[in-house]
Amino acid sequence: MSFIENTLEDWEQLVKKQLKTDNIYEILSKENLENIHVKPYYQNNLETKILPKVEESTHLVAEYQVGLEEQAFAFLLSENVEGLEEKAIFINNPDLAEHILTDESNRYFSLIDVFSDDKKAEINEQLAGELLSKSFERQICVDVSLHQNAGASIIQQLAFALAKSKELTEKFGSEILEKLVFRFAIGSNYFFEIAKIRAFKYLFNQLSKEFEKDLVPYIFAETSFRNKAKNDADNNLIRSTLELASAMIGGADAVFSNDYKFDNSSELSKEISFKQQIVLAYESVINVFEDATSGSFFVEDITHQFAEKSWKLFLEIEEKGGYLELLKSGEIQKMIFEQAVKEQSWVEEGKIKLIGVNLYPKLDVTKSINELYHVDEIKKVRLAEMFE
């Protein structure tokens, strides 16, 4: 049996015939905030490369609760918990990092960022020194989850993560690159978020090669607050499930689900949020693949677009003096502000749809964009706050 090999032109003619128009790209292409060119169909012109994880399988991280010890093998801790054995411990509190009682059977990772994200624009060297002295597997976190929750684009998030890493190498030497955890918040643009994780692996590997290393980043991914609503907890649950799937498929080393009832949290809602991860991992096994979307023409294409655009922005930041210098001048804040305001405008106009908020809405607009955002401040803002 032989198969006919169709050309791109053959596919174009078929689509034009089915849609009864020559303007197929105009009809099938969709505008997006990232200015990523999304084509209606793809042909494989890329050499794909498997993007490995650091961990053999993605850690499913739970906020610690009494009674979860048998179900969870990785915990997010803000306070000391004694008696944990053979667990992966993600430390979320500088005070805890300083005083935690470690157990030899556990593995310890710091989720503590040493950058100030205001106009002080500095690295807390004392805190960094204390963290680096600990016998953790990874001592310092490069946190860009705040940037996502403040409204930064994917391209900005990736470029900022690289720029912060570069600042750390200048302060502590290139060996610091092997001691980092990268913390990302994952939004609801499913394929774009998969591509975000994949692109960062390419980018960080490229950055490490500038220092004669060949490293894979350790990625901790958590669900976003940006697209969640106070009055739509059930929809929040659905959104965060898709976000967890994006993180696992993209190849994150650890995932954490923030409480979908963030405004009225309970022990039950925390447990359900963790069990989202359990169901995804145990019933689909997507947490064990190194690079589940490798070879997908669409995902490969947008991965490379994100990588190219983010690297370009990173170089521009470096040419202007680096992340801290632009933070001090307010340029980082302005970049995020402009992107966040544009995204909020799209929500207000209905170009971005949030079920129960601006599609089948329950509420009217209660806050203006000017009330929500300030050009000098990087702060978390949920898109739904405008309507609450």
Disulfide bonds with the S-S distance in Angstrom:
none
